[in-house]
């Protein structure tokens, strides 16, 4: 993969390697546990590994389970429709919980709702489909 940025040397490389390993763990947990955005953490891990470990970067990028979503985002800016529905649903549930149990000031609730609505709108407007042969 020739599009990789130059690997960083020195202590910061190990920081990025640690970030990549930590985010990979969170990403894998997010595949199984509801409420954790697994793909987001895998994208962060791919970025961190692209600067610290070509081996780990290629492992995630070409992984049979995780690689397809990472490649879809990296190459086409695609969020699968199922993932978009899950994300917007979780945003809505989170806001309902905040509104009902946590936020007492209506101004804070309105500001939180606006930010979450903008995030949900951004997610919903990303492309949702790509030909499978483009991801192979």
N, C-alpha and C positions, 0 to 999 in steps of 0.2 A: 504494500500500500504506500505509494509514493507521496500521498497528500498529507502525511503526518507532519506536524510541526517538529522542529528540532527538539530533541530530548534535552531537558535541563540537567545540568551537572551540579554536584554539591549537595548541601544539606536540604535545599528546597525540593530537590528531587524526591527525597525520602518523605517529606511532608506530603507531596502530591501522591506518592505511592500509598501512604497511609490513608489519605482521603479516598483514593480509588478503592482500596480494600474495604474501608468502612462503608462506602456507598454501594459497593457490590453486595455486601452483606444486607444492607437495608433494602436494596433492590430485589434480592432473592426473597427476603421476608415479605416484601410488598406483593410478590406474585401469589403468596399463600394467604396473607393476612389482609382483611378488608381495612380500608382507611389509610394504608400506606401507599404512596404513589411509586410503585416499583420501577416503572420505566424511567421516571424522572431521575431517580437515584442511579440507575444504570447509565443514563446519559451523562450524568456528572462523573461517574466512574470512568467512562470511556474517555471523557475530556482529560481527567487527571492522569489516566494511564497513557494518553497520547503524548504527554509531556514527560512521563517518568519511566514507563516500561512498555516498549513496543510489544513484548510477548503477551502481557496481560491485555493490552489494548486489542490486539488481534484475537485473543481468546474470546473476549466479550463480543467483539464486532462480528465474529464468525460463528458464535455459539449457536447450536441447533435450536435451542429454546428461546434465548434472549436476543440473539443477533438480528432476527427479522425486524422487530420493532425498532431497535437502535438504527439499523440501516435505513428503514423507512423514514424515520425522522431526519437522519443525517443527509440522505441523498435527495429526499423529495419533500420534506417538511410535513409528512403525513402522520396524523393521529388516527388509528383505527376507530371506526364508528363505535364499536363496543366499548373501547376505552374512553371515548368522548362521553358516551351515555353514563358510564360509571363515574367519571370525574364530575360531570355536572350534577349528577344525583348526590354524590358525596358533598359537593359544595352546598347544595340546597339543604341537605340534612344537617350539615354543620351550622349553617346559618339559622335554621329553625331551633337547634339546641341552644345556640348563643342567644337568640332572641327570647326564647322561653325561660332560660334558666340562668344566664350569666349577665347579659347586658341590661343594666337598669336605666341608663340614660338613653333616651330616644335618639339623641344626636350621634352618639357613638354607634348605636345600632344602625342608623341610617348610613353613616360613613362606612361601616363594616359591610353592610349590604351592597353599597355602591361598588366597593372594591371587589367583592366576591362576584357581583354581576358582571363587572368588566372582565374578570378572569374567565368566568364561564362563557361569556360572549367570544372572547379570544379563542378559547378551546373549541367552541362550536363552529367557528369559521375556518378552522384549519381544514385542509383537504383530508378526506376520510378514506379514500380508496386509491390503490395503485395496483398495477398489474403484477401478479406474483412473479412472473418471469423477470421483472425489473429488479426484484429483490434477491434473486438466486445468486 
